[in-house]
Structures are given as C-alpha cells and as structure tokens.
Amino acid sequence: MNVLVAGGAGFIGSNLIDALLTEGHRVVCIDNFFIGTRANISHLSGHPQFLFYERDLSDLAAVDEIFQRERFDFVFHMAANSDIQASAKDPVIEYRNTYTTTFNLLESMRVHNVKQLFFCSTSAVYGDVQGVKISETYAPLMPISYYGACKLGCEGLISAFSYMNGFHSLILRFPNVIGPRLTHGAVFDFITRLWQNPKKLTILGDGRQCKPYLYVKDLVDCIMCFKENLPEGVTLYNTGGETQSTVKEIADIVCREMGLRDVEFHYTGGRGGWKGDVPVFAYDLSKIHAAGWYAAMTSDEAVAQTVKDVLSCKQ
C-alpha cells in the first residue's frame, strides 16, 4: 500500500514506520517535530520507499496539499501531544496537536476519497475509574485531562466521518507505551534523574500509582495485525497487557537495570503524580483476546526492556 503516517517522527510512529517498510509498503511521513525528533527517522534517510514532509498537521491547507500530491490507501494517525503534563499548563497544545490534527486528516481523507484509518486513542478517555477492569463498553466516558478530552473528541469525529463517508476505521485505546526512542514518562524521567544524581530519586505522588505499561513493539504488532480487512465503520479495542506496574516497582526496576543500590526515594505525595493523572487503572482485555491478540511482554518486563533500550542508546 501507499500509506501516510501522520506524526511518524514520534516514538510510536517511527517504530510503526519500520514495521510498515519491512512489510513492503511505501510510507509517507508528516511531522513538525513538536514531539517527534529527527533522530527517530534519521536511519530512513535515502530509503527508496520512504518520503518525509516537514509540515504542521494543524494547518489544513498544508495537509490537503500533500493529499493532492500523494495517493494514499491508508492513513495511520499517530500525531498528538503525548505529554499530558505539558498540556495541563497550556490546553491549546492539546487542541492544536491532538484535536485539530484529527479533523484536518479526516477532512482531507473525505475530500480525496481515502477510506482506511488507524487512530491512536488512550485509556485517558475513561477518566478516573478505579476498582473495576474497564471494557470498551464502559460508560460514562468522563476524562479528567485535556489530553483525554481531546482524544475522546477525536473518537467522536472519527465515528461521524466514518458513518458519513464509509470509512474503515480502527481505534486502539492503549495505556502507557514504552520502549526504544521513548522521550518522556516515568521510565525515561527516572533514568534521566538518576544519571544526574545516582544517590537520590524524586518520585511524583506516593509511588503506589498502578497502571499497565505496554512495550511499543507489542503495540506495533497489534496495529499491523488488525489493520487488515477492516469492516466499514469503527472497530475499537482496548490494547495492553494483563498486568500492571506501580511507580515504586518501576523505580526499583530502573535502579536494578542501572546497577544502582541504596538509592534514596523521595516522594512528593498525593494519589496522582500531577493534576489530571489517573493513579490506578486496569483494562478488561476480553474483546481483543477473543480476536486472538495478546501482548508478548508483561508490564514489568516492558519496563525492564525499556531501561535496557535507553541505556544501550547512551553507550
């Protein structure tokens, strides 16, 4: 296929591009490097099946221009502001980089008759729900972060555009994704802080926050698996592993993999790490398991492998 990966210079997007190229597709990537980096796609320079456009996806005219130049069979929408703490300080970041990019891609698909879409959604659309494993049919959806709100709004747009235009859309709601090319989040932050001070680690919250962590190559495997033969309308799955990791456990794993002992942990206190953080979360994965997909790594295994990935890049 000829495919567009919007936000392809990002952490997840660049890993997806590698898989798409390996499968033989021609890949066009659009990114403005708001979150993504040139380093993530530098290894693709000169690849005969890869083409890059540095454009702002929140600019509809810029997006439409590329759709006029290129013919796409499939759009993989990976573009968003994935740094929830950044948009907590400035909600416009979320509106421009998550919600507006989605509308512009959908409108360009409508105008240029592109029918197949993948969208990265998130567990944040569910809001602060504790004590239950959340399935795709859980309601009401009441996100507590600007990130979750804009992702939920994007899902609404995709539902409407899919119905009105006969799109075949796949939406995966996944939790924290980690692995090679990671740029932020607890694992990355802990490693960075311990490089600066291997004797003491500041941990946001009380350390008991507990969430599933998904290795990026497991997520890419899931996307590649379910992109085939999509029915018309919206296909929606929770995606992740069956286990969770606490922040304290993540800190312990990072210290172990870095060969550090007797590190003093300093907790800032509170249930969540920041305003809008959901401290405890667990998925019901019955639907995606029934469809035949399981994550290869547990949450703790994903954390340990990610630390190895980050450390190997520094060497």
Wavefront OBJ file of the C-alpha trace (Angstrom):
o trace
v 0.000 0.000 0.000
v 0.823 3.684 -0.171
v 0.380 4.825 3.423
v 0.571 8.071 5.357
v 1.955 8.022 8.889
v 0.981 11.327 10.479
v 3.299 12.052 13.384
v 5.714 9.428 12.131
v 8.806 11.020 13.695
v 7.383 10.341 17.132
v 8.221 7.469 19.449
v 5.387 5.147 18.412
v 5.073 6.414 14.849
v 8.719 5.790 13.960
v 8.532 2.233 15.281
v 5.378 1.693 13.190
v 7.106 3.039 10.074
v 9.889 0.481 10.494
v 7.302 -2.308 10.549
v 5.390 -0.944 7.543
v 8.570 -0.652 5.473
v 9.597 -4.175 6.456
v 6.212 -5.373 5.175
v 6.895 -3.679 1.833
v 4.648 -0.622 1.917
v 5.559 2.839 0.609
v 5.449 5.240 3.559
v 4.925 8.995 3.554
v 5.607 10.629 6.925
v 4.396 14.058 8.047
v 5.748 15.623 11.229
v 6.613 19.085 12.578
v 8.933 17.788 15.342
v 6.747 19.178 18.154
v 7.113 15.847 19.986
v 8.912 13.718 17.422
v 12.611 14.025 16.612
v 14.780 13.894 13.519
v 16.856 11.215 15.227
v 13.850 8.839 15.254
v 13.748 8.733 11.441
v 17.377 9.514 10.569
v 18.044 5.854 9.801
v 15.452 6.053 6.994
v 17.295 8.742 5.037
v 17.679 7.522 1.462
v 15.238 4.619 1.859
v 13.561 4.215 -1.558
v 10.132 3.549 -0.033
v 10.171 6.431 2.488
v 9.271 10.071 1.920
v 9.208 12.791 4.577
v 7.328 16.102 4.700
v 8.035 18.576 7.482
v 4.600 20.141 7.894
v 2.238 21.244 10.664
v -0.767 18.919 10.669
v -2.866 21.592 12.379
v -2.684 23.553 9.081
v -5.468 22.162 6.885
v -4.094 23.709 3.683
v -0.698 22.098 4.276
v -2.291 18.700 4.876
v -4.549 18.993 1.828
v -1.571 19.894 -0.369
v 0.118 16.600 0.474
v -3.077 14.645 -0.168
v -3.186 16.295 -3.600
v 0.411 15.242 -4.329
v 0.246 11.706 -2.988
v -2.246 8.861 -3.353
v -2.929 7.110 -0.039
v -4.555 3.757 0.618
v -4.319 4.038 4.411
v -3.778 6.805 6.985
v -2.104 5.977 10.301
v -2.838 8.902 12.612
v -0.113 8.880 15.276
v 0.112 12.663 15.719
v -0.836 14.085 19.116
v 0.563 15.814 22.135
v 1.533 12.818 24.244
v 2.993 14.886 27.097
v -0.037 15.253 29.381
v 1.795 17.457 31.864
v 2.676 19.947 29.115
v -0.932 20.445 28.032
v -2.053 20.697 31.668
v -0.213 24.009 31.681
v -1.409 25.072 28.217
v -4.598 23.383 26.879
v -4.108 24.995 23.447
v -1.297 22.474 22.907
v -3.871 19.688 23.010
v -6.395 21.495 20.834
v -3.853 22.141 18.077
v -1.801 18.960 18.157
v -4.444 16.355 19.008
v -7.947 17.562 18.095
v -7.222 19.857 15.141
v -4.797 17.420 13.509
v -7.506 14.753 13.614
v -10.137 16.939 11.962
v -7.700 18.010 9.242
v -6.717 14.447 8.405
v -10.334 13.278 8.360
v -11.393 16.182 6.148
v -8.519 15.515 3.743
v -9.474 11.832 3.651
v -13.069 12.803 2.853
v -12.110 15.198 0.057
v -9.588 12.826 -1.522
v -11.591 9.611 -1.033
v -9.230 7.761 1.296
v -11.184 5.145 3.239
v -8.863 3.375 5.703
v -7.743 4.895 9.019
v -5.912 3.901 12.174
v -6.131 6.155 15.231
v -4.132 6.056 18.459
v -6.536 6.595 21.326
v -5.892 6.188 25.030
v -7.069 4.851 28.355
v -7.374 8.516 29.390
v -10.785 8.728 27.672
v -12.264 6.672 30.538
v -11.327 9.169 33.248
v -10.530 8.350 36.866
v -12.153 4.933 37.224
v -10.824 2.669 39.966
v -11.839 -0.706 41.318
v -13.049 -2.177 38.001
v -11.462 -3.535 34.850
v -12.745 -1.218 32.151
v -14.166 -2.653 28.933
v -14.815 -0.850 25.638
v -18.499 -0.515 26.570
v -17.835 1.269 29.878
v -19.810 4.486 30.345
v -19.945 7.340 31.029
v -16.671 8.464 29.484
v -15.527 11.392 31.620
v -11.842 12.213 31.003
v -10.088 14.346 33.612
v -7.173 15.619 31.480
v -7.201 17.862 28.419
v -5.359 15.043 26.654
v -8.099 12.521 27.402
v -10.819 15.013 26.474
v -9.314 15.791 23.077
v -8.726 12.101 22.339
v -12.374 11.394 23.159
v -13.403 14.278 20.902
v -11.274 12.751 18.154
v -13.058 9.432 18.564
v -16.352 11.296 18.093
v -15.108 12.913 14.901
v -13.883 9.564 13.576
v -17.254 7.961 14.329
v -19.113 10.686 12.417
v -16.712 10.821 9.450
v -16.730 7.027 9.226
v -20.532 6.888 9.115
v -20.903 9.801 6.698
v -18.151 8.718 4.304
v -17.899 4.937 4.541
v -14.515 4.919 6.278
v -12.989 1.715 7.634
v -11.507 2.918 10.944
v -9.508 1.115 13.615
v -9.170 2.723 17.060
v -6.928 1.256 19.744
v -7.222 2.566 23.302
v -3.900 1.780 24.932
v -2.181 2.657 28.217
v 1.379 3.910 28.799
v 3.566 2.790 25.893
v 7.310 2.450 26.433
v 10.342 1.160 24.557
v 13.110 2.332 22.206
v 13.002 6.061 21.262
v 10.993 6.936 24.364
v 11.228 10.667 25.163
v 9.206 11.190 28.344
v 7.235 9.433 31.081
v 8.165 7.781 34.372
v 10.744 5.322 33.000
v 12.550 7.947 30.938
v 12.360 10.545 33.713
v 13.739 8.160 36.336
v 16.708 7.232 34.165
v 17.434 10.876 33.408
v 17.251 11.888 37.080
v 19.469 9.018 38.158
v 22.083 9.947 35.562
v 22.125 13.380 37.205
v 22.105 12.059 40.787
v 22.555 8.287 41.304
v 22.031 8.596 45.061
v 18.554 10.134 45.201
v 15.389 9.849 43.097
v 12.370 12.160 43.291
v 9.111 10.303 42.596
v 5.876 12.175 41.877
v 2.944 11.070 44.047
v 3.132 8.349 46.686
v 4.644 5.606 44.500
v 1.510 3.465 44.669
v 0.118 4.608 41.334
v -0.524 1.407 39.418
v -1.029 1.138 35.659
v -0.316 -1.216 32.762
v 2.754 -0.490 30.640
v 2.851 -1.762 27.049
v 6.044 -2.348 25.062
v 5.981 -0.387 21.806
v 6.799 -3.396 19.640
v 3.771 -5.192 21.110
v 1.602 -2.205 20.171
v 3.032 -2.082 16.651
v 2.378 -5.820 16.313
v -1.239 -5.190 17.317
v -1.675 -2.380 14.773
v -0.169 -4.487 11.996
v -2.391 -7.421 12.940
v -5.711 -5.559 12.930
v -5.135 -3.176 10.004
v -6.074 -5.914 7.542
v -9.635 -6.392 6.233
v -11.229 -3.692 8.381
v -15.018 -3.583 8.113
v -16.787 -0.331 7.311
v -17.378 1.810 10.378
v -15.350 1.897 13.593
v -13.533 -1.097 15.089
v -12.495 -0.377 18.684
v -10.239 -2.346 21.048
v -8.642 -1.846 24.428
v -4.999 -2.804 23.897
v -2.439 -3.736 26.523
v -1.055 -6.419 28.760
v -2.848 -8.162 31.600
v -0.512 -6.889 34.325
v 0.271 -3.511 35.888
v 3.311 -1.884 37.480
v 3.401 0.516 40.401
v 5.591 3.597 40.217
v 7.634 2.225 43.129
v 8.178 -1.040 41.196
v 9.259 0.952 38.132
v 11.799 2.865 40.241
v 13.140 -0.422 41.644
v 13.481 -1.916 38.146
v 15.248 1.165 36.810
v 17.713 1.148 39.700
v 18.383 -2.572 39.248
v 18.953 -2.313 35.497
v 21.254 0.680 36.024
v 23.238 -1.243 38.634
v 22.421 1.244 41.406
v 21.981 0.319 45.072
v 20.742 2.153 48.144
v 19.091 4.932 46.141
v 17.039 7.204 48.394
v 13.480 7.605 47.104
v 11.799 10.953 47.803
v 8.021 11.016 47.253
v 6.235 14.303 46.555
v 2.980 12.862 47.969
v -0.619 12.662 46.804
v -2.593 9.999 44.930
v -1.536 11.104 41.474
v 1.685 12.463 40.104
v 0.046 15.612 38.701
v -3.354 17.190 38.081
v -5.143 15.009 35.537
v -3.146 11.875 36.355
v -5.214 8.701 36.813
v -3.398 6.903 39.649
v -4.869 3.400 39.317
v -6.044 1.766 36.117
v -6.743 -1.698 34.705
v -8.251 -2.851 31.398
v -10.714 -5.590 30.542
v -8.994 -7.143 27.506
v -11.594 -9.819 26.759
v -12.506 -8.383 23.357
v -9.007 -8.194 21.901
v -8.062 -11.570 23.409
v -11.136 -13.106 21.780
v -9.875 -11.666 18.482
v -6.621 -13.585 19.020
v -4.130 -10.912 20.138
v -2.079 -10.948 23.356
v 0.838 -8.770 24.428
v 4.113 -10.702 24.484
v 5.538 -8.828 27.488
v 4.186 -8.258 30.975
v 4.171 -4.709 32.300
v 7.312 -5.244 34.414
v 9.092 -6.953 31.507
v 8.266 -3.972 29.287
v 9.738 -1.610 31.886
v 12.951 -3.643 32.239
v 13.435 -3.928 28.474
v 12.825 -0.210 28.019
v 15.537 0.630 30.538
v 17.909 -1.612 28.581
v 16.875 0.151 25.357
v 17.518 3.624 26.758
v 20.834 2.645 28.331
v 22.063 0.973 25.131
v 21.401 4.174 23.167
v 23.559 6.153 25.583
v 26.540 3.822 25.203
l 1 2 3 4 5 6 7 8 9 10 11 12 13 14 15 16 17 18 19 20 21 22 23 24 25 26 27 28 29 30 31 32 33 34 35 36 37 38 39 40 41 42 43 44 45 46 47 48 49 50 51 52 53 54 55 56 57 58 59 60 61 62 63 64 65 66 67 68 69 70 71 72 73 74 75 76 77 78 79 80 81 82 83 84 85 86 87 88 89 90 91 92 93 94 95 96 97 98 99 100 101 102 103 104 105 106 107 108 109 110 111 112 113 114 115 116 117 118 119 120 121 122 123 124 125 126 127 128 129 130 131 132 133 134 135 136 137 138 139 140 141 142 143 144 145 146 147 148 149 150 151 152 153 154 155 156 157 158 159 160 161 162 163 164 165 166 167 168 169 170 171 172 173 174 175 176 177 178 179 180 181 182 183 184 185 186 187 188 189 190 191 192 193 194 195 196 197 198 199 200 201 202 203 204 205 206 207 208 209 210 211 212 213 214 215 216 217 218 219 220 221 222 223 224 225 226 227 228 229 230 231 232 233 234 235 236 237 238 239 240 241 242 243 244 245 246 247 248 249 250 251 252 253 254 255 256 257 258 259 260 261 262 263 264 265 266 267 268 269 270 271 272 273 274 275 276 277 278 279 280 281 282 283 284 285 286 287 288 289 290 291 292 293 294 295 296 297 298 299 300 301 302 303 304 305 306 307 308 309 310 311 312 313 314 315
